[in-house]
Amino acid sequence: MMDLDPNKIYEIKEKPNQKTAQQNRGLWEMIHKIAKYEEMDDMDVYCAVLEKADAKSDYIITAEDRAEDLRKSFRGVKFIRMQEVNGKDCYVYKVCLGSSKMNRKELSELLEIVNYLAAERGIPTIEDYNYERFYGRKI
């Protein structure tokens, strides 16, 4: 047992769940496979998955096309529409923080969506790969 100073107040907190490298690796493996199947860019699939997961997002209006600049701060950037503001045409983007800001629980929910999308397309899911790696044979 630790020696604690009786004149101090201590607070015990539960350590938040952090995502694992394995979860992140699995997420991007599956996104790549779905993107290849759909003949899409990985990042487009990633943004669609974030949107399906209702990931933390916001809307940003810019006077010029700033998609590339926004991608430096946000993982998911989706052009929504042109909108007139004070007589000027502006760009409206939906931006998502992305999986790097998610905890283990949020990332697990994102992985469930990716698995579902993969299964719908007949692409082996993360569970299929884990089974094969563990047992040395396919399901």
N, CA, C and O of each residue as an XYZ file, in Angstrom:
556
protein
N       0.844     -1.173      0.000
C       0.000      0.000      0.000
C       0.892      1.240      0.000
O       1.989      1.239      0.558
N       0.388      2.298     -0.643
C       1.165      3.542     -0.749
C       1.037      4.358      0.529
O      -0.003      4.349      1.188
N       2.107      5.060      0.867
C       2.048      6.007      1.982
C       1.504      7.323      1.443
O       2.109      7.933      0.562
N       0.373      7.758      1.967
C      -0.255      8.990      1.517
C      -0.160     10.056      2.593
O      -0.261      9.771      3.787
N       0.031     11.264      2.159
C       0.103     12.401      3.070
C      -1.305     12.693      3.583
O      -2.181     13.012      2.779
N      -1.556     12.597      4.880
C      -2.906     12.828      5.414
C      -3.366     14.281      5.289
O      -4.548     14.570      5.479
N      -2.465     15.182      4.977
C      -2.825     16.596      4.833
C      -3.208     16.963      3.404
O      -3.520     18.120      3.122
N      -3.186     16.002      2.518
C      -3.529     16.247      1.110
C      -4.803     15.496      0.756
O      -5.140     14.484      1.370
N      -5.502     16.013     -0.247
C      -6.701     15.359     -0.771
C      -6.318     14.678     -2.079
O      -5.712     15.289     -2.959
N      -6.680     13.414     -2.191
C      -6.378     12.634     -3.389
C      -7.675     12.293     -4.109
O      -8.711     12.061     -3.486
N      -7.594     12.268     -5.422
C      -8.756     11.903     -6.228
C      -8.366     10.707     -7.087
O      -7.327     10.713     -7.747
N      -9.202      9.695     -7.070
C      -8.953      8.498     -7.872
C      -9.906      8.527     -9.052
O     -11.120      8.643     -8.882
N      -9.348      8.423    -10.245
C     -10.158      8.444    -11.457
C      -9.886      7.184    -12.262
O      -8.786      6.631    -12.235
N     -10.906      6.745    -12.973
C     -10.742      5.614    -13.868
C     -10.038      6.099    -15.126
O     -10.395      7.139    -15.679
N      -9.053      5.360    -15.570
C      -8.326      5.718    -16.777
C      -9.249      5.532    -17.975
O      -9.859      4.473    -18.121
N      -9.362      6.556    -18.846
C     -10.247      6.413    -20.003
C      -9.713      5.358    -20.970
O      -8.504      5.191    -21.131
N     -10.650      4.648    -21.609
C     -10.253      3.658    -22.606
C      -9.642      4.364    -23.804
O     -10.216      5.312    -24.341
N      -8.499      3.902    -24.208
C      -7.846      4.446    -25.394
C      -7.966      3.410    -26.504
O      -8.003      2.205    -26.255
N      -8.026      3.905    -27.721
C      -8.102      2.967    -28.835
C      -6.785      2.213    -28.937
O      -5.745      2.689    -28.481
N      -6.840      1.070    -29.520
C      -5.636      0.276    -29.673
C      -5.104      0.415    -31.087
O      -5.844      0.733    -32.017
N      -3.830      0.174    -31.233
C      -3.210      0.197    -32.559
C      -3.853     -0.866    -33.447
O      -4.000     -0.671    -34.653
N      -4.235     -1.995    -32.838
C      -4.870     -3.078    -33.598
C      -6.221     -2.622    -34.151
O      -6.550     -2.924    -35.298
N      -7.011     -1.894    -33.342
C      -8.290     -1.389    -33.821
C      -8.081     -0.443    -34.996
O      -8.776     -0.530    -36.009
N      -7.126      0.452    -34.853
C      -6.861      1.435    -35.898
C      -6.389      0.767    -37.186
O      -6.824      1.131    -38.279
N      -5.501     -0.208    -37.050
C      -4.997     -0.947    -38.207
C      -6.142     -1.692    -38.901
O      -6.243     -1.693    -40.128
N      -6.998     -2.323    -38.097
C      -8.149     -3.039    -38.663
C      -9.106     -2.104    -39.377
O      -9.628     -2.436    -40.442
N      -9.337     -0.937    -38.795
C     -10.217      0.050    -39.420
C      -9.714      0.415    -40.806
O     -10.478      0.390    -41.771
N      -8.437      0.754    -40.913
C      -7.901      1.196    -42.203
C      -7.771      0.049    -43.204
O      -7.893      0.276    -44.408
N      -7.526     -1.174    -42.736
C      -7.514     -2.332    -43.645
C      -8.880     -2.491    -44.299
O      -8.988     -2.679    -45.510
N      -9.929     -2.410    -43.467
C     -11.287     -2.600    -43.977
C     -11.713     -1.437    -44.872
O     -12.344     -1.652    -45.907
N     -11.377     -0.220    -44.486
C     -11.708      0.936    -45.322
C     -11.058      0.782    -46.694
O     -11.687      1.057    -47.716
N      -9.805      0.343    -46.717
C      -9.104      0.156    -47.996
C      -9.793     -0.914    -48.850
O      -9.951     -0.739    -50.059
N     -10.197     -2.007    -48.229
C     -10.865     -3.084    -48.982
C     -12.216     -2.617    -49.542
O     -12.561     -2.935    -50.680
N     -12.971     -1.869    -48.746
C     -14.257     -1.340    -49.216
C     -14.027     -0.343    -50.347
O     -14.739     -0.361    -51.351
N     -13.036      0.520    -50.184
C     -12.723      1.520    -51.216
C     -12.328      0.838    -52.519
O     -12.750      1.253    -53.599
N     -11.523     -0.201    -52.415
C     -11.104     -0.942    -53.618
C     -12.315     -1.573    -54.294
O     -12.449     -1.500    -55.516
N     -13.194     -2.188    -53.517
C     -14.402     -2.825    -54.048
C     -15.295     -1.792    -54.743
O     -15.828     -2.056    -55.820
N     -15.455     -0.628    -54.130
C     -16.338      0.420    -54.658
C     -15.642      1.317    -55.686
O     -16.257      2.216    -56.259
N     -14.337      1.054    -55.909
C     -13.528      1.886    -56.805
C     -13.586      3.353    -56.370
O     -13.843      4.258    -57.164
N     -13.336      3.543    -55.074
C     -13.344      4.873    -54.469
C     -12.002      5.120    -53.785
O     -11.197      4.206    -53.610
N     -11.786      6.360    -53.409
C     -10.620      6.736    -52.631
C     -10.847      6.327    -51.169
O     -11.966      6.433    -50.668
N      -9.806      5.866    -50.489
C      -9.918      5.474    -49.083
C     -10.530      6.589    -48.237
O     -11.381      6.331    -47.386
N     -10.098      7.824    -48.472
C     -10.554      8.946    -47.654
C     -12.048      9.224    -47.881
O     -12.743      9.644    -46.955
N     -12.541      8.996    -49.094
C     -13.973      9.173    -49.352
C     -14.792      8.145    -48.574
O     -15.844      8.472    -48.024
N     -14.309      6.905    -48.528
C     -14.988      5.859    -47.755
C     -14.914      6.211    -46.272
O     -15.905      6.084    -45.553
N     -13.763      6.646    -45.820
C     -13.573      7.025    -44.423
C     -14.562      8.114    -44.017
O     -15.193      8.022    -42.964
N     -14.697      9.141    -44.849
C     -15.641     10.230    -44.550
C     -17.080      9.705    -44.502
O     -17.861     10.111    -43.642
N     -17.425      8.811    -45.420
C     -18.771      8.236    -45.429
C     -19.026      7.426    -44.157
O     -20.122      7.473    -43.597
N     -18.020      6.690    -43.708
C     -18.147      5.888    -42.486
C     -18.301      6.807    -41.268
O     -19.126      6.547    -40.393
N     -17.510      7.875    -41.215
C     -17.639      8.830    -40.116
C     -19.041      9.424    -40.083
O     -19.624      9.615    -39.016
N     -19.570      9.712    -41.263
C     -20.911     10.282    -41.344
C     -21.957      9.275    -40.859
O     -22.870      9.637    -40.117
N     -21.825      8.014    -41.277
C     -22.756      6.972    -40.825
C     -22.684      6.783    -39.306
O     -23.688      6.485    -38.659
N     -21.490      6.960    -38.751
C     -21.289      6.772    -37.314
C     -21.730      7.997    -36.522
O     -21.687      7.997    -35.292
N     -22.145      9.018    -37.217
C     -22.550     10.268    -36.571
C     -21.408     10.788    -35.690
O     -21.613     11.202    -34.549
N     -20.199     10.750    -36.261
C     -19.009     11.218    -35.545
C     -19.134     12.712    -35.250
O     -19.876     13.429    -35.921
N     -18.404     13.162    -34.248
C     -18.426     14.569    -33.880
C     -18.075     15.409    -35.102
O     -17.041     15.205    -35.738
N     -18.953     16.356    -35.419
C     -18.747     17.144    -36.628
C     -19.257     18.568    -36.432
O     -19.917     18.893    -35.445
N     -18.927     19.392    -37.400
C     -19.384     20.773    -37.413
C     -19.435     21.221    -38.866
O     -18.975     20.512    -39.762
N     -19.996     22.400    -39.093
C     -20.058     22.969    -40.434
C     -19.224     24.234    -40.464
O     -19.238     25.031    -39.525
N     -18.494     24.406    -41.561
C     -17.651     25.582    -41.743
C     -17.989     26.211    -43.090
O     -18.125     25.518    -44.098
N     -18.122     27.530    -43.090
C     -18.387     28.283    -44.321
C     -17.134     29.083    -44.655
O     -16.602     29.797    -43.804
N     -16.658     28.962    -45.910
C     -15.484     29.709    -46.344
C     -15.808     30.501    -47.605
O     -16.701     30.139    -48.371
N     -15.068     31.588    -47.805
C     -15.283     32.439    -48.983
C     -14.654     31.828    -50.224
O     -15.044     32.159    -51.344
N     -13.690     30.943    -50.037
C     -13.014     30.287    -51.156
C     -12.992     28.785    -50.904
O     -13.288     28.315    -49.806
N     -12.633     28.044    -51.950
C     -12.507     26.597    -51.810
C     -11.308     26.316    -50.916
O     -10.165     26.525    -51.325
N     -11.559     25.845    -49.703
C     -10.503     25.609    -48.709
C     -10.454     24.161    -48.239
O      -9.989     23.889    -47.133
N     -10.920     23.243    -49.051
C     -10.966     21.836    -48.651
C      -9.589     21.330    -48.223
O      -9.468     20.673    -47.190
N      -8.560     21.627    -48.999
C      -7.211     21.135    -48.666
C      -6.717     21.731    -47.355
O      -6.093     21.036    -46.553
N      -6.991     23.008    -47.131
C      -6.585     23.633    -45.869
C      -7.323     23.002    -44.688
O      -6.733     22.783    -43.630
N      -8.611     22.711    -44.869
C      -9.401     22.111    -43.793
C      -8.900     20.714    -43.456
O      -8.956     20.298    -42.299
N      -8.408     19.984    -44.462
C      -7.913     18.625    -44.230
C      -6.664     18.605    -43.355
O      -6.294     17.556    -42.829
N      -6.019     19.744    -43.196
C      -4.856     19.819    -42.308
C      -5.294     19.779    -40.840
O      -4.519     19.391    -39.966
N      -6.553     20.187    -40.575
C      -7.061     20.216    -39.204
C      -8.095     19.142    -38.915
O      -8.263     18.737    -37.765
N      -8.794     18.675    -39.950
C      -9.869     17.697    -39.776
C      -9.633     16.515    -40.708
O      -9.213     16.691    -41.852
N      -9.908     15.296    -40.206
C      -9.738     14.106    -41.046
C     -10.845     13.977    -42.074
O     -10.600     13.625    -43.228
N     -12.058     14.262    -41.648
C     -13.195     14.151    -42.563
C     -13.641     15.532    -43.010
O     -14.055     16.355    -42.193
N     -13.555     15.784    -44.313
C     -13.997     17.059    -44.882
C     -14.879     16.739    -46.080
O     -14.451     16.083    -47.029
N     -16.111     17.212    -46.018
C     -17.054     16.934    -47.105
C     -17.687     18.248    -47.570
O     -18.257     18.992    -46.771
N     -17.577     18.520    -48.869
C     -18.239     19.700    -49.429
C     -19.739     19.435    -49.421
O     -20.190     18.392    -49.894
N     -20.509     20.375    -48.886
C     -21.964     20.218    -48.786
C     -22.683     20.972    -49.893
O     -23.476     20.395    -50.636
N     -22.398     22.279    -50.001
C     -23.103     23.085    -51.015
C     -22.475     24.468    -51.097
O     -21.679     24.871    -50.248
N     -22.861     25.176    -52.148
C     -22.539     26.598    -52.262
C     -23.686     27.344    -51.584
O     -24.839     26.920    -51.656
N     -23.364     28.449    -50.930
C     -24.395     29.240    -50.251
C     -24.022     30.710    -50.349
O     -22.859     31.080    -50.190
N     -25.011     31.536    -50.609
C     -24.760     32.966    -50.682
C     -24.788     33.561    -49.274
O     -25.739     33.357    -48.519
N     -23.730     34.300    -48.933
C     -23.628     34.974    -47.643
C     -23.202     36.412    -47.911
O     -22.140     36.660    -48.482
N     -24.034     37.348    -47.497
C     -23.761     38.776    -47.718
C     -23.454     39.077    -49.184
O     -22.562     39.869    -49.489
N     -24.200     38.439    -50.087
C     -24.057     38.686    -51.516
C     -22.883     37.985    -52.170
O     -22.628     38.198    -53.355
N     -22.149     37.145    -51.421
C     -21.004     36.423    -51.976
C     -21.258     34.927    -51.939
O     -21.853     34.413    -50.992
N     -20.805     34.233    -52.971
C     -20.905     32.780    -52.991
C     -19.860     32.201    -52.038
O     -18.679     32.540    -52.113
N     -20.311     31.328    -51.146
C     -19.420     30.701    -50.171
C     -19.541     29.184    -50.245
O     -20.525     28.648    -50.754
N     -18.533     28.514    -49.733
C     -18.487     27.061    -49.688
C     -18.873     26.598    -48.292
O     -18.383     27.134    -47.299
N     -19.748     25.607    -48.215
C     -20.146     25.036    -46.932
C     -19.566     23.619    -46.859
O     -19.798     22.795    -47.744
N     -18.813     23.351    -45.793
C     -18.201     22.048    -45.582
C     -18.677     21.457    -44.267
O     -18.919     22.170    -43.294
N     -18.805     20.136    -44.262
C     -19.007     19.408    -43.011
C     -17.640     18.841    -42.653
O     -16.995     18.192    -43.477
N     -17.201     19.086    -41.427
C     -15.896     18.602    -40.994
C     -16.066     17.670    -39.794
O     -16.859     17.939    -38.892
N     -15.313     16.576    -39.796
C     -15.360     15.590    -38.707
C     -13.978     15.489    -38.074
O     -12.957     15.572    -38.755
N     -13.969     15.309    -36.764
C     -12.703     15.173    -36.063
C     -11.975     13.890    -36.436
O     -10.746     13.872    -36.499
N     -12.711     12.826    -36.683
C     -12.091     11.585    -37.116
C     -11.745     10.638    -35.998
O     -11.878     10.964    -34.819
N     -11.297      9.455    -36.384
C     -11.070      8.374    -35.426
C      -9.886      8.631    -34.507
O      -9.813      8.037    -33.431
N      -8.965      9.488    -34.894
C      -7.806      9.743    -34.025
C      -8.215     10.429    -32.722
O      -7.470     10.390    -31.744
N      -9.383     11.053    -32.702
C      -9.877     11.728    -31.500
C     -10.883     10.866    -30.734
O     -11.447     11.307    -29.732
N     -11.107      9.634    -31.208
C     -12.097      8.761    -30.574
C     -11.458      7.910    -29.485
O     -10.269      7.594    -29.533
N     -12.277      7.548    -28.504
C     -11.818      6.592    -27.503
C     -12.093      5.178    -28.018
O     -12.608      5.006    -29.123
N     -11.754      4.177    -27.222
C     -11.892      2.785    -27.655
C     -13.348      2.429    -27.975
O     -13.614      1.733    -28.954
N     -14.283      2.900    -27.160
C     -15.706      2.590    -27.369
C     -16.199      3.200    -28.689
O     -16.868      2.526    -29.471
N     -15.871      4.466    -28.932
C     -16.301      5.132    -30.168
C     -15.689      4.450    -31.386
O     -16.357      4.267    -32.404
N     -14.412      4.074    -31.277
C     -13.754      3.401    -32.393
C     -14.363      2.020    -32.622
O     -14.483      1.583    -33.766
N     -14.746      1.334    -31.554
C     -15.406      0.028    -31.699
C     -16.714      0.162    -32.468
O     -17.035     -0.679    -33.308
N     -17.466      1.219    -32.178
C     -18.721      1.463    -32.913
C     -18.439      1.752    -34.380
O     -19.178      1.304    -35.256
N     -17.379      2.496    -34.650
C     -16.996      2.780    -36.033
C     -16.613      1.485    -36.750
O     -16.966      1.286    -37.913
N     -15.893      0.612    -36.054
C     -15.497     -0.672    -36.640
C     -16.715     -1.548    -36.944
O     -16.725     -2.278    -37.936
N     -17.732     -1.476    -36.098
C     -18.959     -2.237    -36.370
C     -19.590     -1.786    -37.689
O     -20.059     -2.614    -38.470
N     -19.600     -0.499    -37.929
C     -20.165      0.034    -39.179
C     -19.332     -0.436    -40.370
O     -19.879     -0.845    -41.394
N     -18.018     -0.375    -40.232
C     -17.127     -0.814    -41.317
C     -17.331     -2.302    -41.578
O     -17.385     -2.724    -42.733
N     -17.446     -3.101    -40.521
C     -17.692     -4.540    -40.688
C     -19.010     -4.788    -41.405
O     -19.089     -5.639    -42.291
N     -20.032     -4.054    -41.028
C     -21.344     -4.208    -41.662
C     -21.256     -3.872    -43.150
O     -21.770     -4.616    -43.986
N     -20.610     -2.759    -43.482
C     -20.470     -2.363    -44.883
C     -19.679     -3.404    -45.671
O     -20.001     -3.701    -46.821
N     -18.644     -3.954    -45.041
C     -17.841     -4.992    -45.703
C     -18.677     -6.247    -45.940
O     -18.671     -6.807    -47.037
N     -19.387     -6.680    -44.917
C     -20.203     -7.900    -45.033
C     -21.270     -7.741    -46.120
O     -21.549     -8.685    -46.860
N     -21.861     -6.558    -46.213
C     -22.867     -6.288    -47.252
C     -22.301     -6.504    -48.652
O     -23.028     -6.874    -49.574
N     -21.007     -6.271    -48.804
C     -20.358     -6.367    -50.108
C     -19.651     -7.706    -50.311
O     -19.002     -7.921    -51.334
N     -19.778     -8.592    -49.346
C     -19.127     -9.894    -49.448
C     -17.635     -9.837    -49.162
O     -16.900    -10.764    -49.505
N     -17.184     -8.762    -48.539
C     -15.775     -8.610    -48.179
C     -15.587     -9.227    -46.790
O     -16.367     -8.937    -45.883
N     -14.565    -10.074    -46.610
C     -14.331    -10.640    -45.271
C     -14.180     -9.537    -44.231
O     -13.518     -8.529    -44.476
N     -14.791     -9.733    -43.082
C     -14.783     -8.725    -42.015
C     -13.564     -8.905    -41.122
O     -12.798     -9.855    -41.284
N     -13.394     -8.003    -40.198
C     -12.279     -8.071    -39.253
C     -12.359     -9.368    -38.452
O     -11.337    -10.002    -38.194
N     -13.562     -9.760    -38.062
C     -13.717    -11.012    -37.311
C     -13.261    -12.207    -38.137
O     -12.646    -13.131    -37.605
N     -13.563    -12.195    -39.454
C     -13.123    -13.279    -40.333
C     -11.597    -13.367    -40.342
O     -11.033    -14.457    -40.249
N     -10.935    -12.218    -40.455
C      -9.469    -12.201    -40.475
C      -8.901    -12.652    -39.137
O      -7.934    -13.414    -39.105
N      -9.483    -12.195    -38.035
C      -8.989    -12.595    -36.716
C      -9.144    -14.096    -36.511
O      -8.258    -14.729    -35.937
N     -10.247    -14.679    -36.968
C     -10.474    -16.112    -36.865
C      -9.384    -16.858    -37.638
O      -8.788    -17.815    -37.144
N      -9.143    -16.388    -38.863
C      -8.145    -17.060    -39.703
C      -6.752    -16.956    -39.084
O      -6.000    -17.930    -39.099
N      -6.398    -15.793    -38.542
C      -5.080    -15.622    -37.920
C      -4.932    -16.512    -36.685
O      -3.866    -17.081    -36.453
N      -6.012    -16.633    -35.888
C      -5.952    -17.400    -34.653
C      -5.971    -18.900    -34.924
O      -5.175    -19.646    -34.353
N      -6.877    -19.343    -35.795
C      -7.056    -20.778    -36.033
C      -6.286    -21.297    -37.253
O      -6.178    -22.508    -37.446
N      -5.758    -20.399    -38.066
C      -4.989    -20.827    -39.230
C      -5.849    -21.323    -40.367
O      -5.338    -21.935    -41.305
N      -7.145    -21.073    -40.305
C      -8.045    -21.463    -41.401
C      -9.216    -20.501    -41.453
O      -9.519    -19.809    -40.481
N      -9.865    -20.470    -42.600
C     -11.012    -19.572    -42.779
C     -12.261    -20.179    -42.160
O     -12.355    -21.392    -41.969
N     -13.203    -19.323    -41.855
C     -14.487    -19.762    -41.292
C     -15.238    -20.548    -42.343
O     -16.348    -21.017    -42.088
